């Protein structure tokens, strides 16, 4: 099996997948030519996307900002929630320093953030 080598091939493959999608449904036999082509092209497109457009793991800074937005919290309110000073929280949000293990636990529990993200693992 080959792979998509460049963006032109990738864009062609996406266009072809979009053409094939209306022709294939759950009742289409697996040996149908359109079904086979759709399966192959979809896998090639997915592989290329994973290699060239992969989204990295979120950072603690990204997740803190997201949680503040989702929960409608200011930095001051968030600092009180996790038990640190506003200036220390500012350091976490700006990425200047990382939380201690105790603070990381509080962030993980109270903000429902995966411990691996809080600990930078």
C-alpha positions in Angstrom: 0.0 0.0 0.0 1.2 3.5 -0.7 0.7 6.7 1.2 -0.3 10.3 0.4 2.9 12.2 -0.3 1.9 15.8 -0.5 -0.9 18.3 0.0 -2.2 18.1 -3.6 -2.7 14.4 -3.3 -4.3 14.9 0.2 -6.8 17.5 -1.2 -7.6 15.2 -4.1 -8.2 12.3 -1.8 -10.5 14.3 0.5 -12.5 15.5 -2.5 -12.8 11.9 -3.7 -13.9 10.7 -0.3 -16.6 13.4 -0.2 -17.8 12.1 -3.6 -17.9 8.6 -2.4 -19.7 9.2 0.9 -23.2 9.6 -0.6 -22.7 6.4 -2.6 -21.9 4.2 0.4 -24.0 3.5 3.5 -24.3 0.8 6.2 -26.1 -1.5 3.7 -23.4 -1.3 1.0 -21.6 -4.6 0.6 -18.0 -4.6 1.7 -17.0 -5.9 -1.8 -18.6 -3.0 -3.6 -16.0 -1.0 -5.5 -17.1 2.3 -4.0 -17.0 0.9 -0.5 -13.5 -0.5 -1.1 -12.2 2.8 -2.6 -13.8 4.8 0.2 -12.2 2.5 2.9 -8.7 2.8 1.3 -8.8 6.5 0.7 -10.2 7.2 4.1 -7.3 5.3 5.7 -4.8 7.2 3.6 -6.3 10.5 4.4 -6.4 9.6 8.1 -2.7 8.6 8.1 -1.7 11.8 6.3 -3.8 13.9 8.7 -2.2 12.2 11.7 1.3 12.8 10.4 0.9 16.4 9.3 -2.0 17.9 11.3 -1.8 16.1 14.6 -3.0 18.1 17.6 -0.5 17.8 20.4 -1.4 17.2 24.0 -2.8 20.2 25.8 -0.6 22.1 28.2 -1.5 23.0 31.7 -1.7 26.7 30.6 -4.2 25.8 27.8 -6.4 23.8 30.2 -6.3 26.3 33.0 -7.5 29.1 30.6 -10.2 26.8 29.2 -11.4 25.8 32.6 -11.5 29.5 33.7 -13.6 30.3 30.7 -15.9 27.3 31.1 -16.4 27.9 34.8 -16.7 31.7 34.4 -13.8 32.3 36.9 -11.4 35.1 37.1 -7.8 34.5 38.1 -8.6 35.8 41.5 -11.6 33.4 41.9 -9.6 30.5 40.6 -6.6 31.2 42.9 -9.0 31.1 45.9 -10.6 27.9 44.7 -7.3 26.0 44.5 -5.7 27.8 47.5 -2.9 29.8 46.0 -2.2 33.5 45.8 -3.4 35.4 42.7 0.2 36.2 41.8 1.2 32.5 42.0 -1.8 31.5 39.8 -0.7 34.2 37.3 2.6 32.4 37.1 0.9 29.1 36.4 -1.4 30.7 33.7 1.5 32.4 32.0 3.6 29.2 32.1 6.4 30.9 34.2 6.3 28.1 36.8 4.7 24.7 37.5 2.5 23.9 40.5 3.7 22.0 43.5 2.4 18.4 43.9 -0.1 19.7 46.5 -1.4 22.4 44.2 -1.5 20.0 41.2 -3.7 17.7 43.2 -6.1 20.5 44.0 -6.2 21.6 40.3 -6.8 18.0 39.2 -9.6 17.5 41.7 -11.4 20.8 41.7 -11.0 21.6 38.0 -11.4 18.0 36.8 -8.1 18.2 34.9 -6.3 15.0 34.1 -3.4 14.5 36.5 -1.0 13.8 33.6 -1.7 17.2 32.1 -1.3 19.0 35.5 2.0 17.2 36.1 3.2 17.7 32.6 3.5 13.9 31.9 
